[in-house]
């Protein structure tokens, strides 16, 4: 298998499966026992998600291949939850961490499925 034939979407799935999914699981499992700098990291990540997916949603709005729902999911679900944890720090209610844990499992399942699907179709 020639790695140069992998699409950019393949790498998006791979990064979400390995790095982002694992990070979300870590946040959801460790909860408020995280080092304090992690709340700043979550705050920065939430802002980056909002800006990047806002841009993707606007710039690709008229493109029929653009999965607008993915960008809206990140803007209205993922970014606000991470933002709340980043802002509230150790005072964040438990259910936010439970939701992040669910997002981690969802990211691993969703992107794992499409990664395997892309590999099988080769």
C-alpha positions as CSV (number, residue, x, y, z in Angstrom):
1,X,0.0,0.0,0.0
2,X,1.5,3.3,-1.1
3,X,1.0,6.0,1.6
4,X,1.0,8.7,-1.0
5,X,-2.4,7.5,-2.2
6,X,-4.0,8.2,1.1
7,X,-6.5,11.1,1.0
8,X,-6.5,14.0,3.4
9,X,-9.7,12.6,4.9
10,X,-7.7,9.4,5.7
11,X,-5.4,11.5,7.9
12,X,-8.3,13.4,9.4
13,X,-9.8,10.0,10.5
14,X,-6.4,8.8,11.7
15,X,-5.7,11.9,13.8
16,X,-9.2,11.9,15.3
17,X,-8.9,8.1,16.1
18,X,-5.5,8.1,17.7
19,X,-4.8,11.6,19.1
20,X,-8.1,13.4,19.6
21,X,-10.2,10.4,20.7
22,X,-7.5,9.5,23.2
23,X,-7.3,13.1,24.5
24,X,-11.0,13.3,25.0
25,X,-11.0,10.0,26.8
26,X,-8.2,11.3,29.1
27,X,-10.2,14.4,29.9
28,X,-13.4,12.5,30.5
29,X,-11.7,9.9,32.7
30,X,-9.3,12.1,34.8
31,X,-11.9,14.9,35.2
32,X,-10.9,17.5,37.7
33,X,-7.7,15.6,38.6
34,X,-6.0,17.1,35.5
35,X,-3.1,19.4,35.9
36,X,-4.3,23.0,36.0
37,X,-2.6,23.9,32.7
38,X,-4.9,21.5,31.0
39,X,-7.8,23.8,31.5
40,X,-6.0,26.5,29.5
41,X,-5.2,23.9,26.8
42,X,-8.9,23.0,26.6
43,X,-9.9,26.7,26.4
44,X,-7.4,27.3,23.5
45,X,-8.6,24.1,21.7
46,X,-12.2,25.1,22.0
47,X,-11.5,28.5,20.5
48,X,-9.5,26.9,17.7
49,X,-12.3,24.4,17.0
50,X,-14.8,27.2,16.9
51,X,-12.7,29.4,14.5
52,X,-11.6,26.5,12.2
53,X,-15.0,24.9,11.9
54,X,-16.7,28.3,11.6
55,X,-14.4,29.0,8.6
56,X,-15.0,25.5,7.1
57,X,-18.7,25.9,7.5
58,X,-18.8,29.3,5.8
59,X,-16.3,28.7,3.1
60,X,-17.7,25.4,2.0
61,X,-21.4,26.2,2.5
62,X,-22.3,26.0,-1.2
63,X,-20.1,22.9,-1.8
64,X,-22.4,19.9,-2.0
65,X,-19.4,17.6,-0.9
66,X,-19.0,19.7,2.3
67,X,-20.4,17.9,5.3
68,X,-21.9,21.0,6.9
69,X,-23.3,19.0,9.8
70,X,-19.8,18.0,10.9
71,X,-18.8,21.6,11.2
72,X,-22.0,22.6,13.0
73,X,-21.5,19.7,15.4
74,X,-18.1,21.0,16.3
75,X,-19.3,24.6,16.6
76,X,-22.4,23.9,18.7
77,X,-21.5,20.8,20.6
78,X,-17.8,20.1,20.9
79,X,-16.4,23.6,21.2
80,X,-18.9,24.9,23.9
81,X,-18.4,21.8,26.1
82,X,-14.6,22.2,26.0
83,X,-15.0,25.9,26.5
84,X,-17.1,25.4,29.6
85,X,-14.5,23.0,31.1
86,X,-11.7,25.4,30.2
87,X,-13.4,28.3,31.8
88,X,-14.8,26.6,34.9
89,X,-11.6,24.5,35.6
90,X,-11.9,22.3,38.7
91,X,-15.4,23.7,39.4
92,X,-16.8,22.2,36.3
93,X,-19.8,20.0,36.9
94,X,-19.3,16.2,36.5
95,X,-21.7,15.9,33.6
96,X,-19.5,18.0,31.3
97,X,-16.7,15.4,31.8
98,X,-19.1,12.6,31.2
99,X,-20.1,14.2,27.9
100,X,-16.5,14.6,26.9
101,X,-16.0,10.9,27.6
102,X,-18.9,10.1,25.3
103,X,-17.4,12.4,22.7
104,X,-14.1,10.5,22.9
105,X,-15.8,7.2,22.4
106,X,-17.9,8.6,19.6
107,X,-14.8,10.1,17.9
108,X,-13.0,6.7,18.1
109,X,-16.0,4.8,16.9
110,X,-16.9,7.1,14.0
111,X,-13.4,7.8,12.7
112,X,-12.3,4.2,13.3
113,X,-15.2,3.0,11.2
114,X,-14.5,5.3,8.3
115,X,-10.7,4.6,8.5
116,X,-11.3,0.9,8.2
117,X,-13.9,1.5,5.5
118,X,-11.3,3.5,3.5
119,X,-8.6,0.9,3.9
120,X,-10.9,-2.0,2.9
121,X,-12.0,-0.1,-0.3
122,X,-8.4,0.1,-1.5
